[in-house]
């Protein structure tokens, strides 16, 4: 099942399938390692949903909700969490 990154539940994991958005924001996300075929796990969600914290490539990354909305993720059915 595919979701936008901002729609993921805490501890839900998946593989990034697509990064949309304008050239500037897309380049910023790609430079931070948010690229296709990368495993990503939702770690924390602020009370009002902004910002969110994710785990990818061995580090924690905090993103704005507007940034997370342009990242598509194929959800793992196993629901693995990172250690």
N, C-alpha and C positions, 0 to 999 in steps of 0.2 A: 504494500500500500504506500502511495506517495503522499507526503505532506509538505507543507512549508515549515521551515525551521521553527518559526514562532508558534506553530501549532503543536509541537511535540510536548509530551508530558515529561516530568522529571524522571531521570534514569532511563528514558527511552533512547534507543540507539538506532542508527541507520547509516546509509552510505549517501553522500552528497551526489546528486545526479545532474544538477544544473544551477548556475549562478546567473541571474538576470540583472537588470538594472542599468542605469546610465553608465557611461564609460568610466567616470571618476570613482563612483562607489564600487563598481565591479572590480576595478583595478586594485582598490584598497583591500577588498576582501580577498582577492587572489594573492596579494602580497602577504597577507596574514595567514595563508595556508588553507583558506576556504576554497578548495578546488574539487572538481568532480572526482569520483572514485575514492574519496577520503572518508574513513569512518568518523562519525561524530556522535556524541552523547550529550543530552541535556543534563546539566548539573544543577543549576539554580535558576529560579525565576523570581524576580522582584514582585512584591505584593501587587503592584499595578501592572505587572507584565513588562516593565521596561526599566532596566535592561535585563538581558538574559545571560547566563554563563554556560558555556559549552566546553567539552573536552574533545580535543582533536590533536593528532600528531604529537602526543605526549605532553601537552600543556593545556592550561585553562585560558579561555578567551571570552571576554565580555563584549556583547554586541547590543546595539540598539534594536528595538523592535522593528523599526523601519528597515534595518539592514537584514534582519532575520527573515523578513517577509519575502525577500527576493531569492532566497536559497531553498531549492527543492531537495527533499531527502526521501530516499526509499527506505522505509522502516524495516528493521530486523524483526522477524516474527518471534525470535527467541527472547527479545527484550533484554539483551546482555547489558550489564553495567560495567564501567571501567573500574580498575583498582587504583 
